[in-house]
Amino acid sequence: MKTGLDRSDEKAYRKAYYQANKEKQKAYALAYYQANKDKCTALNKAWRALNPERVKKIKATYQQNNQALSNQRHSKWRANLRATNPEKYKAMKKADYIKYKDSYDAANRKACANRVRDLPDLYVKYIILWNSDSSIEIPQALIEAKRLQILIKRRLKDEQIRKEDSMGKNTQQIMD
């Protein structure tokens, strides 16, 4: 539609017209969609195929703005599936477990390695109580002493390994 206005003025004019006639415009759009469902669906699908990054951004924005609603819908869907088709629900849960098992295991290994490396209080208490009654109250000073003992043992072990490696290299050089 030519209005004789430049692009920004035309955009403002259309926006103002839409705001003034919102209900009429929505009714027209709905009637057009109902009459041309296949055409609208095909155009929408083609646009999504040509603009995957924009679609991803739009979906992420919607998800962020409607997190509670989305979670509620998903919970309702899962509960309905569980009630109506328990075999499919179990199969889906098993498939999810298999699909994400490696990532769960990797995350668990990483978390365990971090605990061993960082020596938090709970980990040190666990080591102290390894073969004893878990109801014993352990003072913070004992935890700090055990942490220090573990660090000393690790350092001695590292030095011994380095010493053995250097001796192995010397032996290998002599043999060559």
Sequence and secondary structure as in RCSB ss.txt:
>XXXX:A:sequence
MKTGLDRSDEKAYRKAYYQANKEKQKAYALAYYQANKDKCTALNKAWRALNPERVKKIKATYQQNNQALSNQRHS
KWRANLRATNPEKYKAMKKADYIKYKDSYDAANRKACANRVRDLPDLYVKYIILWNSDSSIEIPQALIEAKRLQI
LIKRRLKDEQIRKEDSMGKNTQQIMD
>XXXX:A:secstr
   SS HHHHHHHHHHHHHHTHHHHHHHHHHHHHHTHHHHHHHHHHHHHH HHHHHHHHHHHHHHTHHHHHHHHH
HHHHHHHHH HHHHHHHHHHHHHHHHHHHHHHHHHHHHHHHHH  HHHHHHHHTTTS TT    HHHHHHHHHHH
HHHHHHHHHHHHHHHHHHHHHHHHH 
